[in-house]
Amino acid sequence: MELKTMFMSFFIITMLVSFVYSSLGQEDVDDEPLVNPGPDMDTVVAISPASQEFNMYMLENLPPKFTTYLENCMDKMGPIFRRCNEDVIEEILTKKPVSRECCMKVVKAGKECYVEIRKLMFRFYQFKRFASQVSFRTNEVWDRCSAEVENSSSSHDD
């Protein structure tokens, strides 16, 4: 009888710990890239006629006020927007850091613009399969860039 009681106690404690710390049994996948750099990334960004049609339909159905807002956000980043946007997506997916120049442009546009552009980008056909996995990484990129820009501006103030 005593052995049965000990077993039940152990079982209950194990169950309670697993509910409280559910991440103990899971592998930490946040450190691994969602996509391997190089050819894998090229495959992800490839656009087929069907995906292009999906993307155009999605863009055409955005509210005009939101479209104007996004255009203003892109304008804040200047002519480098397209390259930096691609680099930010690549960092989110592959963990390959964007340049300091892109970080400065991203931070200049502001966090709200950054977040809304990321939300839009991960609605595109070729990226939507990652949408549920990128929220944390999107914030990591913002935090890294804003810290990098803040450190570079504070070192210039000295």
Secondary structure, 3 states (H helix, E strand, C coil): CHHHHHHHHHHHHHHHHHHHCHHHHCCCCCCCCCCCCCHHHHHHHCCCHHHHHHHHHHHHCCCHHHHHHHHHHHHHHHHHHHHHHHHHHHHHHHCCCCCHHHHHHHHHHCHHHHHHHHHHHCCCCCCHHHHHHCHHHHHHHHHHHHHHHHHHHHHHHC
